[in-house]
C-alpha cells in the first residue's frame, strides 16, 4: 500500500482545520482501498490481522466486512454512486456470498445475543443507504437470501442496551423491502430506549449510569437512521418519534460540543475507544436531521478536527489499517468483544458524507466552537459530569460524579468491581486511565482510595450522586479492602479555571493509607517526577503535559507512581499522588488537582487558595475572590 497523502489544506474554506469534503473522501477511500488485501476469496469477510475477539475469527471477518460496508455506503450514497462502481461491486459480491447459507463463506446465522446481530444492523443500514446501487441490482433470488439472513433478527433477543436498536434498524430495512418483519419488535425496541432517557438529550446505554461515547454514536445515531428507513417504508409511522429524536439530539449537542478539544482530541473515557473517529457521529447527525444548535461551518470544523487529530497521530497506520488501540495498537484500551475489525466502527464518524457535496455543511466556511473563543465550564447534570476546558492548551477535563456502568441488579451489600474506563474521578482528552494488570490493582490515577498494609487498594464501583452545580459536583462510594468494609468516601469537586479543588470526607480503618491520585501523563520517554514538602505536592511531566497534586488540607506526603505499558498515550506513564494516614475516625481532606501545559508553582497555588475546615464544612476562598462552601457529610442522605 502506497503512503497516504492528504490533499493540500483548504485554508480559505476551512480556516481552522484545512479540511474539506475532499479530505474526508480521500480518507474514506484510503481506508477502504487498504482493506482490499484482507478480503476473503469470495469477498464476504475482511480478515484483518490482530488479536481475535471472543466471538472467533469467522465472526471477526464478518465484522470487518459489515463495518467497512457502512463506510462504503456513506461514501456511495453521498455522491449517488458516481465514481464508486468498483466499491459497489466489491460489497455487492461479498454480500451475496455471505448471505448464501450454502456458500463456502456463509456468515454465521443470527442467534440470540450473538455478535453477528451487531454486524447485521450495519449491513441493514448500508443496504438502505445504497439501495439504488446494490439492493436494487440484486436478483430476486439474491435478495431473498439476504432477507433470509437478516430475518434471523425476527423473534431474536438482544442485550438490554444499544443492541435493541440493532434489531430496530434491521427489521425496519426488512419492512422497507417487503420482507417478513415484526412491527411489534420495532416498536418495542424504540419504546425500550424511552426507559433509558434521563433528560437534557442524554440516554443511559441501558439501565443504570452508563454514559460515554455510545450516547452519541449509538443512542442518537440509530434512531435517526431508523427514521430514514421508515420514511422509505410505505405506510410506516415515524413523524412523531422523529420529532422527539430531533429535539433530544439538539439538546445533547449543546453539551456534546464541549467534549472535544480545539485540536480535535476527544475525551478518553468509556469503552470501545478504538472506534476513534466515531466520536464525530452525533455532530454530523445533527446536520443530517436538521437538529443541531451548531452552524454548518462549526459542525464541519468540529468533525474535521476529530478526524484530523487521529490521522496526525498515526491512525490509520502505515498499511492504511485501523488497529486495536487509540493512536496506535494498545490492547488494554479494548474489550473482549473487540476483534481486528472492531475499529471500523470509525465508519460512523463518516456519516456526514451522506450530506451531498452542495450541502451547507460542506460549502460554508468553518466557524468556531466554544473552546476556540474562551475557556469553558459546563455542568452536565444528566450524566453527573462537570467539564472544564482551557483554550490556550486544548485541554478538556471531565469530572465524573455520575457515570459508572455498574449493573443495577446486584443484592444489597455487594459492590460491583470498578472499571477504569468509568470509575475514575476525572478524565481528559490528552490522558487516559492506567490499564496495565498491576495498575488495575493499584488504582492510583484519579482515584481516592484506602490502601492497607498489604498494598490492597479500595476501588470506586458504584457512584452515588449527591449534587451537580454550575461548577461543582459531588458523590460518594463504598470502599472495601478485600472483605473488610464498607467505608464511605465522599468527594466534591470545585472548578476554578483549569484547576479542580477536590474535597473529601473519608471514613476508614485506623492505620490505613488514604491516597488521592491525579491525572496520569504518558510518553515515549520516562516522565519527569518532582515532589515537595511545603506545601506537600507532587508533579509528573511528559511531552509538555504536566499533572500536579497540591495538598491544601490534611495530606502529609506526596509521591509519583510510575508504570510501563499502562497508557494509550505512551509506554511510560506517571501519576502524582498525595497520602495521609487514617486515624480511624472520618477525616476531611482538600487538594488541588491540575493538568496543564504551564509552569506550575505549587507554593503559589497553596498560597492563592484559602481553605477553612470546620467540621464537615469546607470554605474555599479562590484567587478571583469567589467563595465556595462545600458541605460534606451528605453521603447517608444520598444512599
C-alpha positions as CSV (number, residue, x, y, z in Angstrom):
1,X,0.0,0.0,0.0
2,X,1.4,3.4,-1.0
3,X,1.9,6.1,1.6
4,X,-1.3,8.0,2.2
5,X,-1.1,11.7,1.3
6,X,-4.0,14.0,2.1
7,X,-5.0,16.8,-0.4
8,X,-3.5,20.2,0.3
9,X,-5.3,22.1,3.1
10,X,-8.0,24.5,2.1
11,X,-7.3,27.5,4.3
12,X,-10.0,29.6,2.6
13,X,-13.0,27.3,3.2
14,X,-11.6,25.8,6.4
15,X,-9.5,28.3,8.3
16,X,-9.2,26.1,11.4
17,X,-8.6,22.6,10.2
18,X,-7.8,23.0,6.5
19,X,-10.1,20.0,5.8
20,X,-12.9,20.0,3.2
21,X,-15.1,17.2,1.8
22,X,-12.2,16.3,-0.4
23,X,-10.2,15.3,2.6
24,X,-13.0,13.2,4.1
25,X,-13.5,11.4,0.8
26,X,-9.7,10.8,0.4
27,X,-9.5,9.4,3.9
28,X,-12.6,7.2,3.3
29,X,-11.1,5.9,0.0
30,X,-7.8,5.2,1.7
31,X,-9.4,3.2,4.5
32,X,-11.5,1.2,2.0
33,X,-8.8,0.6,-0.5
34,X,-6.4,-0.5,2.2
35,X,-8.7,-3.3,3.1
36,X,-8.7,-5.0,-0.3
37,X,-5.7,-7.3,0.5
38,X,-7.6,-8.6,3.5
39,X,-10.9,-9.6,1.7
40,X,-11.6,-13.4,1.7
41,X,-11.6,-15.0,-1.8
42,X,-15.4,-14.8,-2.1
43,X,-15.4,-11.2,-0.6
44,X,-17.7,-12.0,2.3
45,X,-15.1,-11.4,5.1
46,X,-12.4,-8.9,5.8
47,X,-9.9,-11.0,7.7
48,X,-7.6,-8.4,9.4
49,X,-4.5,-9.3,11.4
50,X,-4.7,-8.8,15.1
51,X,-6.0,-10.4,18.3
52,X,-9.3,-12.2,17.7
53,X,-12.3,-11.3,19.7
54,X,-14.2,-13.7,22.0
55,X,-16.6,-14.4,19.1
56,X,-14.0,-16.1,16.9
57,X,-12.3,-15.4,13.6
58,X,-15.3,-16.1,11.4
59,X,-17.4,-13.6,13.2
60,X,-14.5,-11.2,13.2
61,X,-14.3,-11.5,9.4
62,X,-18.0,-10.6,9.1
63,X,-17.4,-7.7,11.4
64,X,-14.6,-6.3,9.1
65,X,-17.0,-6.6,6.1
66,X,-20.0,-5.1,7.8
67,X,-18.4,-2.2,9.4
68,X,-16.4,-1.2,6.4
69,X,-19.6,-1.6,4.3
70,X,-21.1,1.2,6.4
71,X,-18.2,3.4,5.4
72,X,-18.6,2.4,1.8
73,X,-22.3,3.1,2.0
74,X,-21.8,6.6,3.2
75,X,-19.2,7.2,0.5
76,X,-21.5,5.8,-2.2
77,X,-24.8,7.4,-1.0
78,X,-23.4,10.9,-0.7
79,X,-22.3,11.1,-4.3
80,X,-25.2,8.9,-5.6
81,X,-22.8,6.2,-6.7
82,X,-20.8,8.4,-9.1
83,X,-17.2,7.2,-9.4
84,X,-17.9,4.3,-6.9
85,X,-18.5,1.5,-9.4
86,X,-15.6,-0.7,-8.1
87,X,-16.7,-0.1,-4.5
88,X,-20.3,-1.0,-5.3
89,X,-19.3,-4.3,-7.0
90,X,-16.8,-5.2,-4.1
91,X,-19.5,-5.1,-1.5
92,X,-22.3,-6.5,-3.7
93,X,-20.2,-9.5,-4.3
94,X,-19.4,-10.1,-0.7
95,X,-23.0,-9.5,0.4
96,X,-24.2,-12.3,-2.0
97,X,-21.5,-14.7,-0.8
98,X,-22.0,-14.1,2.9
99,X,-25.8,-14.2,2.9
100,X,-26.0,-17.5,1.0
101,X,-26.2,-20.2,3.6
102,X,-24.8,-22.7,1.1
103,X,-21.7,-20.6,0.3
104,X,-18.3,-21.6,1.4
105,X,-18.1,-18.1,3.1
106,X,-21.6,-18.1,4.6
107,X,-21.9,-15.7,7.5
108,X,-22.9,-17.1,10.9
109,X,-26.6,-17.2,11.4
110,X,-28.2,-14.6,13.6
111,X,-28.8,-16.2,17.0
112,X,-29.9,-14.5,20.3
113,X,-27.2,-12.3,22.0
114,X,-24.6,-13.2,19.4
115,X,-22.1,-10.7,17.9
116,X,-23.4,-11.1,14.3
117,X,-26.5,-9.2,15.4
118,X,-24.4,-6.1,15.6
119,X,-23.0,-6.6,12.2
120,X,-26.4,-7.3,10.7
121,X,-27.5,-3.8,11.7
122,X,-24.5,-2.4,9.9
123,X,-25.4,-4.3,6.8
124,X,-29.1,-3.3,7.0
125,X,-28.1,0.4,7.3
126,X,-25.6,0.1,4.5
127,X,-28.2,-1.6,2.2
128,X,-30.7,1.1,2.9
129,X,-28.2,3.9,2.1
130,X,-27.1,2.2,-1.1
131,X,-30.4,0.7,-2.1
132,X,-30.4,2.1,-5.6
133,X,-26.9,0.8,-6.3
134,X,-26.7,-2.5,-4.5
135,X,-30.0,-3.9,-3.3
136,X,-32.0,-3.0,-6.4
137,X,-29.3,-4.6,-8.6
138,X,-29.5,-8.0,-6.8
139,X,-31.5,-10.7,-8.4
140,X,-34.7,-11.7,-6.7
141,X,-33.0,-14.9,-5.5
142,X,-30.1,-13.0,-4.1
143,X,-32.5,-10.6,-2.4
144,X,-34.3,-13.5,-0.8
145,X,-31.1,-14.9,0.6
146,X,-30.1,-11.5,2.1
147,X,-33.5,-11.0,3.6
148,X,-33.5,-14.6,4.9
149,X,-30.2,-13.9,6.7
150,X,-31.3,-10.6,8.1
151,X,-34.6,-12.2,9.1
152,X,-32.8,-14.1,11.8
153,X,-33.4,-11.0,13.8
154,X,-37.1,-11.6,13.9
155,X,-38.1,-13.2,17.2
156,X,-34.5,-13.0,18.4
157,X,-33.2,-11.5,21.7
158,X,-30.5,-8.8,22.2
159,X,-28.7,-7.3,25.1
160,X,-30.6,-4.6,27.0
161,X,-28.6,-1.6,25.8
162,X,-27.9,0.0,22.4
163,X,-28.3,-3.5,20.9
164,X,-32.0,-3.1,21.0
165,X,-31.6,-0.5,18.2
166,X,-29.8,-3.0,16.0
167,X,-33.0,-5.0,15.9
168,X,-35.0,-1.9,15.2
169,X,-33.0,-0.9,12.1
170,X,-32.6,-4.4,10.8
171,X,-36.2,-5.2,10.9
172,X,-37.1,-1.7,9.5
173,X,-35.0,-2.4,6.5
174,X,-36.8,-5.7,6.0
175,X,-40.1,-3.9,6.2
176,X,-38.9,-1.3,3.6
177,X,-38.2,-4.1,1.1
178,X,-41.3,-6.1,1.7
179,X,-39.6,-8.9,3.6
180,X,-41.0,-10.6,6.8
181,X,-40.5,-8.5,9.9
182,X,-42.2,-7.7,13.3
183,X,-43.6,-4.3,13.8
184,X,-44.1,-5.2,17.5
185,X,-40.3,-5.8,17.8
186,X,-39.5,-2.5,16.1
187,X,-41.9,-0.6,18.4
188,X,-40.7,-2.5,21.5
189,X,-37.1,-1.5,20.7
190,X,-37.9,2.1,20.3
191,X,-40.1,2.0,23.4
192,X,-37.3,0.5,25.4
193,X,-34.9,3.4,24.9
194,X,-37.5,5.7,26.4
195,X,-36.8,3.9,29.7
196,X,-33.2,5.0,29.4
197,X,-33.7,8.6,28.6
198,X,-32.6,10.7,31.5
199,X,-33.2,14.2,30.2
200,X,-31.2,17.1,28.6
201,X,-30.7,15.0,25.5
202,X,-29.0,12.2,27.4
203,X,-29.7,8.5,27.4
204,X,-28.0,5.8,29.5
205,X,-26.8,3.0,27.3
206,X,-29.0,0.5,29.1
207,X,-30.2,0.6,32.7
208,X,-28.1,2.3,35.3
209,X,-25.5,5.0,34.8
210,X,-23.8,4.1,31.5
211,X,-22.7,7.4,29.9
212,X,-20.0,7.5,27.3
213,X,-19.5,7.9,23.6
214,X,-22.2,5.3,22.9
215,X,-24.8,8.0,23.7
216,X,-23.6,9.9,20.6
217,X,-22.6,7.1,18.2
218,X,-25.4,4.7,19.1
219,X,-28.3,6.1,21.1
220,X,-28.6,9.2,18.8
221,X,-27.4,7.6,15.6
222,X,-29.7,4.6,15.1
223,X,-33.0,6.3,15.8
224,X,-32.1,8.9,13.1
225,X,-31.1,6.2,10.7
226,X,-34.3,4.2,11.6
227,X,-36.4,7.3,10.7
228,X,-34.6,7.4,7.3
229,X,-35.6,3.8,6.7
230,X,-39.2,4.3,7.9
231,X,-39.6,7.2,5.5
232,X,-38.9,4.8,2.7
233,X,-41.4,2.2,4.0
234,X,-44.9,2.5,2.7
235,X,-47.3,3.3,5.5
236,X,-44.7,3.5,8.2
237,X,-45.4,5.9,11.1
238,X,-42.3,7.8,12.2
239,X,-43.0,11.6,12.3
240,X,-43.8,11.8,16.0
241,X,-40.8,9.8,17.1
242,X,-38.5,11.6,14.7
243,X,-39.5,14.9,16.2
244,X,-38.7,13.6,19.6
245,X,-35.3,12.4,18.5
246,X,-34.5,15.6,16.8
247,X,-35.4,17.6,19.9
248,X,-33.3,15.4,22.1
249,X,-30.3,15.4,19.7
250,X,-30.3,19.2,19.7
251,X,-30.2,19.3,23.5
252,X,-27.5,16.7,23.6
253,X,-25.3,18.6,21.2
254,X,-25.5,21.7,23.5
255,X,-23.5,19.5,25.9
256,X,-21.5,17.4,23.5
257,X,-19.8,20.3,21.8
258,X,-17.8,20.6,25.0
259,X,-16.4,17.1,24.9
260,X,-13.8,17.7,22.3
261,X,-10.7,20.0,22.4
262,X,-10.0,22.7,19.8
263,X,-7.3,20.3,18.5
264,X,-9.9,17.7,17.8
265,X,-8.9,15.4,20.7
266,X,-12.0,13.8,22.3
267,X,-12.2,12.9,25.9
268,X,-10.7,9.5,26.6
269,X,-13.5,7.9,28.7
270,X,-15.7,4.9,28.4
271,X,-15.5,1.6,26.4
272,X,-14.9,0.9,22.7
273,X,-12.5,3.9,22.4
274,X,-10.8,2.1,19.5
275,X,-13.7,3.4,17.3
276,X,-11.8,6.7,17.3
277,X,-13.4,9.0,14.6
278,X,-16.8,7.7,15.5
279,X,-16.7,10.5,18.1
280,X,-17.8,12.8,15.3
281,X,-21.0,10.9,14.7
282,X,-23.5,13.0,16.7
283,X,-22.4,16.3,15.3
284,X,-22.9,15.0,11.7
285,X,-26.2,13.5,12.7
286,X,-27.4,16.9,13.9
287,X,-26.8,18.3,10.4
288,X,-28.3,15.2,8.7
289,X,-31.5,15.5,10.8
290,X,-31.6,19.3,10.8
291,X,-31.4,19.0,14.6
292,X,-28.4,20.9,15.7
293,X,-27.6,24.2,17.6
294,X,-24.3,24.3,15.6
295,X,-23.9,26.2,12.4
296,X,-22.9,24.2,9.3
297,X,-19.4,25.7,9.5
298,X,-19.0,24.8,13.2
299,X,-20.2,21.3,12.6
300,X,-17.6,20.6,9.9
301,X,-14.9,22.4,12.0
302,X,-15.6,20.1,14.9
303,X,-15.9,16.8,12.9
304,X,-12.9,17.6,10.8
305,X,-10.8,18.4,13.9
306,X,-11.6,14.9,15.2
307,X,-10.6,13.1,12.0
308,X,-7.5,15.2,11.5
309,X,-6.4,14.6,15.1
310,X,-6.3,10.8,14.7
311,X,-4.7,11.0,11.3
312,X,-2.0,13.2,12.7
313,X,-1.4,10.7,15.5
314,X,-1.0,7.6,13.3
315,X,-4.5,6.3,12.7
316,X,-4.7,4.6,10.3
317,X,-1.3,3.1,10.4
318,X,1.3,2.8,7.6
319,X,-0.7,0.0,6.0
320,X,-3.9,2.1,6.0
321,X,-5.4,-0.1,8.7
322,X,-7.2,1.0,11.9
323,X,-5.6,-1.1,14.7
324,X,-6.9,-2.1,18.1
325,X,-5.9,0.9,20.1
326,X,-6.2,4.6,20.4
327,X,-3.5,6.2,18.3
328,X,-1.6,3.0,17.6
329,X,-2.1,-0.6,18.8
330,X,-2.9,-0.7,22.5
331,X,-4.9,-3.7,23.6
332,X,-5.7,-2.7,27.2
333,X,-8.0,0.0,25.9
334,X,-10.1,-2.6,24.1
335,X,-12.7,-5.1,25.4
336,X,-13.1,-8.8,25.0
337,X,-15.6,-8.2,22.2
338,X,-13.1,-6.2,20.2
339,X,-11.7,-8.0,17.2
340,X,-9.5,-6.8,14.4
341,X,-12.5,-5.4,12.5
342,X,-13.9,-3.6,15.5
343,X,-12.1,-0.3,14.9
344,X,-14.1,0.1,11.7
345,X,-17.0,1.4,13.7
346,X,-15.0,4.5,13.0
347,X,-17.2,4.4,9.9
348,X,-20.0,6.0,11.9
349,X,-17.9,9.2,12.1
350,X,-18.2,9.4,8.3
351,X,-22.0,9.6,8.3
352,X,-21.6,13.2,7.2
353,X,-20.7,12.0,3.8
354,X,-24.4,11.3,3.2
355,X,-24.8,15.0,3.1
356,X,-24.4,15.9,-0.6
357,X,-21.4,18.0,-1.7
358,X,-23.7,21.0,-2.2
359,X,-24.9,20.9,1.4
360,X,-24.1,23.9,3.5
361,X,-22.1,21.7,5.9
362,X,-19.6,21.3,3.1
363,X,-19.8,24.7,1.3
364,X,-19.9,27.2,4.2
365,X,-16.7,28.4,5.8
366,X,-15.6,26.9,9.1
367,X,-16.8,28.6,12.2
368,X,-15.6,28.4,15.7
369,X,-16.7,26.1,18.5
370,X,-17.0,27.5,22.1
371,X,-13.5,26.5,23.2
372,X,-12.0,28.4,20.2
373,X,-13.3,31.6,21.8
374,X,-12.8,31.2,25.6
375,X,-12.2,28.8,28.5
376,X,-15.3,26.7,29.2
377,X,-17.1,25.3,32.3
378,X,-20.1,23.2,31.6
379,X,-22.2,21.4,34.1
380,X,-24.0,18.3,32.8
381,X,-26.4,17.0,35.5
382,X,-27.8,14.2,33.4
383,X,-24.5,12.1,33.3
384,X,-23.3,13.7,36.5
385,X,-20.4,15.5,34.9
386,X,-18.7,18.9,35.0
387,X,-16.5,19.7,32.1
388,X,-13.8,22.4,32.4
389,X,-11.6,23.2,29.5
390,X,-8.8,25.7,28.8
391,X,-8.4,27.4,25.4
392,X,-4.7,28.0,25.4
393,X,-3.6,24.4,25.9
394,X,-6.5,22.5,24.3
395,X,-7.2,20.5,27.5
396,X,-10.7,19.3,28.2
397,X,-11.2,17.7,31.7
398,X,-14.2,15.7,32.7
399,X,-15.0,15.5,36.4
400,X,-17.0,12.3,36.9
401,X,-19.7,12.1,39.6
402,X,-22.2,10.0,37.7
403,X,-21.1,7.5,35.1
404,X,-20.0,4.1,36.5
405,X,-21.6,1.5,34.1
406,X,-22.4,-0.6,37.2
407,X,-25.1,-3.2,36.9
408,X,-28.2,-2.4,38.8
409,X,-29.4,-5.8,39.8
410,X,-26.9,-6.9,42.5
411,X,-28.1,-7.7,46.0
412,X,-27.7,-5.0,48.6
413,X,-24.2,-5.1,50.1
414,X,-22.4,-6.4,47.0
415,X,-20.4,-3.7,45.3
416,X,-19.6,-4.0,41.5
417,X,-16.0,-4.1,40.6
418,X,-14.7,-0.8,39.3
419,X,-14.0,-0.3,35.6
420,X,-11.1,2.2,35.0
421,X,-12.9,3.5,31.9
422,X,-15.8,4.7,34.1
423,X,-14.9,4.8,37.8
424,X,-12.2,7.5,37.8
425,X,-12.9,10.9,39.4
426,X,-11.6,12.6,36.3
427,X,-10.7,12.1,32.6
428,X,-9.3,14.3,29.9
429,X,-8.7,14.5,26.2
430,X,-4.9,14.0,26.5
431,X,-4.6,11.5,29.2
432,X,-6.1,8.0,29.8
433,X,-6.6,5.8,32.8
434,X,-3.7,3.4,33.5
435,X,-4.7,0.0,32.3
436,X,-1.9,-2.5,33.0
437,X,-2.7,-5.5,35.1
438,X,-0.8,-4.0,38.1
439,X,-2.4,-0.6,37.5
440,X,-5.9,-2.1,37.8
441,X,-4.9,-3.4,41.3
442,X,-3.1,-0.3,42.4
443,X,-5.8,2.1,41.2
444,X,-3.7,5.2,41.7
445,X,-4.8,7.6,38.9
446,X,-7.7,9.9,39.6
447,X,-8.9,7.7,42.4
448,X,-9.4,8.5,46.1
449,X,-8.7,5.2,47.9
450,X,-7.9,3.4,51.1
451,X,-4.7,1.3,51.0
452,X,-3.9,-1.3,53.6
453,X,-0.6,-2.6,54.8
454,X,-0.6,-5.4,52.3
455,X,-0.9,-2.8,49.5
456,X,-4.5,-3.6,48.6
457,X,-6.4,-0.6,47.3
458,X,-10.1,0.1,47.5
459,X,-12.0,1.0,44.3
460,X,-14.8,3.2,43.3
461,X,-17.5,0.8,41.9
462,X,-21.0,2.3,42.2
463,X,-21.1,6.1,42.2
464,X,-23.8,7.5,44.4
465,X,-24.6,11.0,43.3
466,X,-25.2,13.9,45.7
467,X,-25.3,17.1,43.5
468,X,-24.2,18.8,40.3
469,X,-23.9,22.6,40.4
470,X,-22.7,25.2,37.9
471,X,-19.1,24.5,38.6
472,X,-19.1,21.7,41.2
473,X,-20.3,18.2,41.7
474,X,-20.2,15.7,44.5
475,X,-20.8,11.9,45.0
476,X,-19.8,9.1,47.3
477,X,-19.0,5.5,47.1
478,X,-18.4,2.5,49.3
479,X,-14.8,1.5,49.8
480,X,-13.7,-2.1,50.5
481,X,-10.3,-3.6,51.4
482,X,-10.9,-7.2,50.4
483,X,-13.8,-8.3,52.6
484,X,-13.2,-5.5,55.1
485,X,-15.7,-2.6,54.9
486,X,-17.5,-0.8,53.6
487,X,-16.3,2.6,54.5
488,X,-17.8,5.7,53.0
489,X,-15.7,8.0,50.8
490,X,-17.4,11.3,49.8
491,X,-15.8,13.5,47.2
492,X,-16.7,17.0,46.0
493,X,-15.1,18.7,43.0
494,X,-15.0,22.5,42.6
495,X,-13.7,24.0,39.4
496,X,-11.5,27.1,39.2
497,X,-10.3,27.6,35.6
498,X,-8.1,24.7,34.8
499,X,-7.9,23.6,38.5
500,X,-10.1,21.1,40.4
501,X,-10.2,21.7,44.1
502,X,-11.0,18.2,45.4
503,X,-12.6,18.0,48.8
504,X,-13.2,14.7,50.5
505,X,-14.6,13.2,53.7
506,X,-13.0,9.8,54.2
507,X,-14.1,7.1,56.6
508,X,-11.7,4.1,57.1
509,X,-9.7,1.9,59.4
510,X,-7.0,3.2,61.6
511,X,-3.6,2.9,60.1
512,X,-4.7,2.6,56.5
513,X,-3.2,5.0,54.0
514,X,-5.5,7.4,52.3
515,X,-4.3,8.2,48.8
516,X,-5.6,10.7,46.2
517,X,-4.2,10.4,42.7
518,X,-4.1,12.9,39.8
519,X,-4.0,12.6,36.1
520,X,-1.6,10.1,34.6
521,X,0.7,11.6,31.9
522,X,2.5,9.4,29.4
523,X,5.0,9.5,26.6
524,X,7.7,7.5,24.8
525,X,10.3,8.5,27.3
526,X,10.3,8.4,31.1
527,X,8.2,11.2,32.5
528,X,9.9,13.6,35.0
529,X,8.8,13.4,38.6
530,X,9.1,16.1,41.3
531,X,7.9,16.3,44.9
532,X,7.9,18.9,47.6
533,X,7.0,19.3,51.3
534,X,6.0,22.9,52.0
535,X,3.2,22.6,50.8
536,X,3.1,18.8,50.2
537,X,2.9,18.3,46.5
538,X,3.9,16.0,43.6
539,X,4.2,16.6,39.8
540,X,4.8,14.5,36.7
541,X,5.5,15.8,33.3
542,X,5.6,14.1,29.8
543,X,5.6,15.7,26.3
544,X,5.0,19.2,27.8
545,X,1.9,18.0,29.7
546,X,2.1,18.4,33.5
547,X,0.0,16.7,36.1
548,X,0.2,18.2,39.6
549,X,-1.3,17.5,43.0
550,X,-1.0,20.1,45.8
551,X,-2.2,19.3,49.4
552,X,-4.3,22.1,50.8
553,X,-5.5,20.4,53.9
554,X,-4.9,17.1,55.7
555,X,-2.3,15.5,53.5
556,X,1.1,14.6,54.9
557,X,3.2,13.2,52.0
558,X,3.4,13.1,48.2
559,X,5.0,10.8,45.6
560,X,4.8,9.8,41.9
561,X,3.6,6.4,40.8
562,X,5.2,5.0,37.6
563,X,4.0,2.3,35.2
564,X,5.0,0.8,31.9
565,X,2.6,-0.2,29.1
566,X,-0.3,1.1,31.0
567,X,-1.4,4.1,28.9
568,X,-2.9,4.6,25.5
569,X,-0.9,7.8,25.2
570,X,2.6,6.3,25.5
571,X,4.5,3.4,27.0
572,X,5.9,5.3,30.0
573,X,3.3,6.8,32.4
574,X,3.4,8.6,35.7
575,X,0.8,9.8,38.2
576,X,1.3,12.2,41.1
577,X,-0.5,11.4,44.4
578,X,-0.9,12.6,47.9
579,X,-1.2,10.5,51.1
580,X,-2.0,10.6,54.8
581,X,-2.6,8.0,57.5
582,X,-6.2,7.4,58.5
583,X,-6.8,7.9,62.3
584,X,-9.8,5.6,62.4
585,X,-12.4,8.5,62.5
586,X,-13.7,10.3,59.4
587,X,-11.3,13.0,58.2
588,X,-11.7,15.9,55.7
589,X,-9.0,16.3,53.0
590,X,-8.6,19.0,50.4
591,X,-6.2,19.2,47.5
592,X,-5.7,21.0,44.1
593,X,-5.7,18.7,41.0
594,X,-4.1,20.2,37.9
595,X,-3.5,19.1,34.4
596,X,-1.9,21.8,32.2
597,X,1.0,22.8,29.9
598,X,2.1,25.7,32.0
599,X,4.9,26.2,34.5
600,X,3.2,25.3,37.9
601,X,4.2,26.8,41.2
602,X,2.8,24.6,44.0
603,X,3.7,27.3,46.5
604,X,1.6,29.9,44.6
605,X,-1.3,27.5,44.3
606,X,-1.3,26.8,48.0
607,X,-1.0,30.5,48.9
608,X,-3.7,31.6,46.5
609,X,-6.4,29.3,47.8
610,X,-7.5,29.8,51.4
611,X,-9.1,26.7,53.0
612,X,-11.1,26.8,56.2
613,X,-12.4,23.5,57.5
614,X,-15.0,23.5,60.2
615,X,-16.4,20.0,60.9
616,X,-17.7,18.7,57.6
617,X,-17.8,22.2,56.0
618,X,-15.0,23.4,53.7
619,X,-14.8,27.1,52.8
620,X,-12.8,27.9,49.8
621,X,-11.6,31.4,49.1
622,X,-10.4,31.3,45.4
623,X,-7.9,33.6,43.7
624,X,-10.5,35.6,41.9
625,X,-12.2,36.5,45.2
626,X,-15.0,33.9,44.8
627,X,-16.0,31.9,47.8
628,X,-17.3,28.3,47.6
629,X,-18.7,26.4,50.5
630,X,-18.6,22.7,50.3
631,X,-20.8,20.8,52.7
632,X,-19.6,17.2,53.2
633,X,-21.1,14.5,55.3
634,X,-24.1,14.1,53.0
635,X,-23.3,10.5,51.9
636,X,-26.1,9.0,54.0
637,X,-28.6,11.4,52.6
638,X,-27.8,10.1,49.1
639,X,-28.0,6.4,49.9
